[in-house]
C-alpha cells in the first residue's frame, strides 16, 4: 500500500474540508428555500376538495342539492342528502378560467344499500364513457364546445346555464364542460361539473399532427378527475384532489 507524503495528505484534508463546506451550504440553502404554497382546500359534505395552485375563489355552498341533473332513481326511491360547493379560478386579468361545482353526500353517516338505476345515454358530439356496473352509476360526459352558437348548454343543462348566468361565472373564452357522476352500492355519491377555458385543456396547433393530438391533454385530465372521484367515494375523509390543468394559464 502506497503511503501519502505530508503534502499529499494535506491536499486530501483540504479537499475534504471544501466538500464539507459545499455540502453545508447546499443543506442551508435547501432549509432556507421558500416552501410552496399549500393547495387550497374546501369542505363539501363528507368530502375535502383539494384544488391545484392558482387564484381560486369560493363561490359558496348549499345544503340543498342543486338540480343540475334529473332525479336519480334507485330501487328504493331513496332521496339523496347532498351538499354542493362551487369554486372558480381567476386569471391574470381577473377573468374566469374555470368553475367547478361539486356535489357529494352531506355527511359520513352510514348509508343504506342502494341499487342505482340511472343511465348514461350516448349524445351527439359529446364524449360519453359509461363504466357503470349492475349496482352503480359511473358516467363521464365531456363536451369540448359547451358554449357554441347552438346554445348547447342552455338546451341540455338549463339549470347549469342559469346558475352560471346568475353568478356571472361563465368563462369568457370558449370553454369545455365536464360532467362526471359516480354512485356506489354503499350509497356514496359524487358529481362534478367543470367549466374550463379551452386554453387550459387544448394546446395551440401549428400542423396536422399537432391537430390530431390536440385532444390528448384534455382526455388525460378528465380521466384523472374520474380516478380522483372514485377514490374520494371510498375514503373516510372523502379527499378529492383536482388534478392541475394540463396547460399553464394564459398570461
N, C-alpha and C positions, 0 to 999 in steps of 0.2 A: 504494500500500500504506500502510495506516494505521500510524503509529508508536505504540508504547506509551510512555506517560509513565512517570516513575520510580515513581509509586505503583502503577500497574497492573503494571509489571514486577516490583516487589517482591511483589505479591499472587500472581502466577503462580509465582514462585520458592518462596514459602511453601507453596502448594498442592502443588507438585511434591515438596517435601521431606516433606510429610504423607503423600502417596501412597506414597513410598518406605518410610516408617516402617511404614505399614499392611501393605505387601507383605512387609516383613521379618518382621513379627510373624506373619503368616499362614504364611510359609515355616518359621519356627522352630517354630510350633505343629504343623505337619504333620510336621516331623522328630522332634519330641518325642512325637508321638502313639503310644500303645501299639500294637504290631503284633498282628494277630490270631493266635491260636494255630494252628500248622500242623495239618493233618488227621493223625489217627493212621494209621499205615501198618504193615502186617504182611506178611511174605513168605508165600506159599503156592505151593509148587512153583516153576514158572517165572514166576509172576505176582507183582505187587506190589499188594496190596489197600489201597486208599486209602478211608478212611471219612469221612463227614460229621462236623461238630462234634458233640460230645456225650461222655458218660461211658461210653466203650467199655471192655469188659473182654475180655482174651484168654482164651478157653476152651480153648486148646491146639490142637495139630495132630497129625496122624497120617501116618506114611509109608505106611500102607496105606489104600487107598481104602475108605471106609465104604460098605457095600452098601445105599445108600438106594434104588437103582433096580435092576431086573433086569439080568442080564448084557447088555452091549451087543454085539450080533452085528456082525461085519464079514465082508467077503468072504474074508479070510484066516484068520479065527478068532484074530486077534492079541489079546493081553491088554493092558490099559491100566496103565501105571505112573504112578499118580496120588498126589497128596498132598492132604490135607484140612486146612482151617483153620476154626476156629469162634470167633466173636466175639459178644458180647452188649452191648446198650445198656441201661444202668441209668437209671431215672427218678429224680425228686427224692426219693422215699421208698425208694430202693434196690430198687425193683421192676423186673422185666424189661419193657422196652418193645419190644425187637426182638432176634432172634437170627438170625445169618447163618452158614450152612455153605457153604463154597466149596471146590470140588474142581477141580484142573487138573493138567496134565502135571507130573510131578515135576521134570523138567529140560528144558533147551532143546536137548538133543542132537537131531540130525537124526532125524525120524520117518519111518516107512515110508508110502508112498502107501496111503491107506485108503479103501475104499468102504464106508460105513456102511449098515447095513440096518435100523437101529432105526426104530420107528414112533411116531407121535404121535396116538394114537386119541382120538376125542371121548369126553367123560364128562359125565354128567348133573350139572347145577348147577355146572359148572366151566367157566370161560372157557379155551378151548383155541385157540391160534393156531399153526398148522403152516406154517412158511415153508421147509421143507426142500427142498433140491434133489436131483438124482439121486444125488449122492455125499456128502451132508452131512446132519447132524441139526440142526434148528432148531426146537425145541419149547418153547413157553411155555404154562404152565398156572397159573391163578390161582383159588383158592378163597377167597371172601370170608369165609365162616363155617367155618373149619377145625376149630374145637373145638366143634362142635354136639353136641346131645344124642344123635345117632345114632352118635357115635364115628367120624366120617368118617376122621380121620387114622389112627387105630389100624387100621381095616379096610383102607385103601388104601395106607398107608405105615407098616407096623408097625415097621420099623427106625428111622424118624424119630421115631415116637411113643416108642419105647423109649429112644432117645438123649435126648430132652427130659426124660423121667422120671428117668433115671439122673443127669442133670446138674442136675436141678431148674431147668431153664432156660425152661420154657414161660411166656409172658406170662400174668399173672393175669387180665387183662381179655379179652373176646372178641378173637380175633386172626385174621388172614388168612394164607394160605400161598401163596407164590410159588415155583414150580419152573421154572427155565429151563435148558435143556441145548443146548449148541452144540458141534458137532464138525465139523471141516473135512476136506477131502480130503487135506490135508497132515499129518493125524494130530493136530492140535491138539484139545484137549477142555477145555471149561469147563462147570461146572454150579454153579448157585446154588440153595439152598433158604433162603428167608427166611420167618420167622415174625414178623409185625408187629402190634402192638397197633392195633386198628382206629381208635383216636383219632388215630393219625399219618397215616391214609390217607383217612378219611371225615369230612367236616366236619359239624357239627351242622346239622340241617334244621328249619326252622320253618314251611314252607309247601310246597305241591305242587311248585312249580318247583324249589325247593331240593332236594327229594327226588329229582326226576327227574335232576338234575345232580350228585347226591352222589357218583356213581362216577367222575366225570371226573378228580379229583386222583389217585386210585389208578391209573387207566389210564395217565395221563401218566407216573407214576413207574415203572411196570413197563416201559414202552417205553424209558425212559431206561436202565434196567438192561439191557435187551436190547441196546441200542446199545453200551453200555459193554463188555459181554461180547464182542460181535463185534469191537470194536476191540482188546480185550485179546488175543484169539487171533491177531491179525495183527501185534502189536507185539513188538519184540525183548525189551523188559523186561516184557512182559505187564501193563502198567499197567492196573489195573481200578479205576475210580473209581465208588464207590457214590454215587448222587445223594442229596442231602438229602431227607428225607421232606417231603411237601407241606404238612403241618400241624405247627405247633410242638408240642413235647412238653407234655402237660398239667402244670399247676402244682399 
